Amino acid sequence: MITVTGSIQIDERDIQFEFIRASGPGGQNVNKVASSVQLRYDVLNSSSLGPEVKLRIVKLAKNRITGNGVLIIEAKHYRTQDQNRQDAINRLVTLIQKASEKPKPRIKTKPTITSKAVRVDEKKRRGEIKKTRQSIPDDW
């Protein structure tokens, strides 16, 4: 079990890993060893996440989620498979922690008297600029 927050724990059996060859550091070894990791986690069918958290994960990671609701995280920063695997897990945990925080609701505020006056003054100034662009009729 991977502990994400006090109330959220992910079963490691729900996470699938695929190891592939990575580009980047490693020298000649990069052509022989599959050190890059693709973590796959089925967000929509996960029993350990609540519906609000699932929606927030889909919003936060919209480019990394497939049509079936599977989150794909690629880790290929490190030279070893173990480090990349741990990096992918850490990134998943960070994403779920971020999604588990409820967003603070926005409180509408009224515009101040000063901001209203500045807006009106700017509109008048723009109107004056446009008035100077008008051509004067000949019969004046």
NORDACOR-V948445 format. One record per residue. N is the residue number from 1. RES is the residue in one letter. OMEGA is omega in degrees with one decimal (999 if undefined). Layout:
# NORDACOR-V948445
n->[N/N]
res->[RES/RES]
omega->[OMEGA/OMEGA]
This chain:
# NORDACOR-V948445
n->[1/2/3/4/5/6/7/8/9/10/11/12/13/14/15/16/17/18/19/20/21/22/23/24/25/26/27/28/29/30/31/32/33/34/35/36/37/38/39/40/41/42/43/44/45/46/47/48/49/50/51/52/53/54/55/56/57/58/59/60/61/62/63/64/65/66/67/68/69/70/71/72/73/74/75/76/77/78/79/80/81/82/83/84/85/86/87/88/89/90/91/92/93/94/95/96/97/98/99/100/101/102/103/104/105/106/107/108/109/110/111/112/113/114/115/116/117/118/119/120/121/122/123/124/125/126/127/128/129/130/131/132/133/134/135/136/137/138/139/140]
res->[M/I/T/V/T/G/S/I/Q/I/D/E/R/D/I/Q/F/E/F/I/R/A/S/G/P/G/G/Q/N/V/N/K/V/A/S/S/V/Q/L/R/Y/D/V/L/N/S/S/S/L/G/P/E/V/K/L/R/I/V/K/L/A/K/N/R/I/T/G/N/G/V/L/I/I/E/A/K/H/Y/R/T/Q/D/Q/N/R/Q/D/A/I/N/R/L/V/T/L/I/Q/K/A/S/E/K/P/K/P/R/I/K/T/K/P/T/I/T/S/K/A/V/R/V/D/E/K/K/R/R/G/E/I/K/K/T/R/Q/S/I/P/D/D/W]
omega->[176.9/179.7/179.9/174.7/179.6/-176.2/-176.8/173.9/-178.9/175.4/-177.7/178.1/177.7/-178.8/177.9/178.9/173.9/-177.0/-177.5/177.4/-176.7/169.5/176.0/-171.9/178.3/178.4/-179.2/-179.1/-176.6/179.6/-175.2/-170.3/176.9/-175.2/179.5/-175.6/170.9/178.3/177.2/-179.3/-178.8/-175.1/-173.7/-178.5/-179.3/179.4/-176.7/-179.1/176.4/-177.4/179.6/-179.6/178.9/179.4/-180.0/177.1/179.2/178.2/-177.4/-174.3/-173.6/-179.6/-177.3/-179.7/178.7/179.0/179.6/-179.6/178.7/178.7/178.9/176.4/178.3/177.4/179.8/-176.1/-174.5/-177.7/-176.8/-179.3/-179.4/179.7/178.3/178.2/179.5/178.1/179.4/178.6/179.6/179.1/176.0/-179.6/179.2/179.7/-179.1/177.0/179.4/-178.7/-178.2/177.1/179.1/179.3/179.7/-178.3/-179.5/178.8/-180.0/176.7/177.9/176.5/-178.6/178.9/179.8/-178.9/176.3/-179.5/179.2/179.8/-178.8/178.3/179.1/177.5/178.9/179.6/178.5/178.6/177.9/178.5/-178.5/179.1/179.6/180.0/-177.0/177.7/-179.6/179.8/-176.2/-175.3/178.6/999]
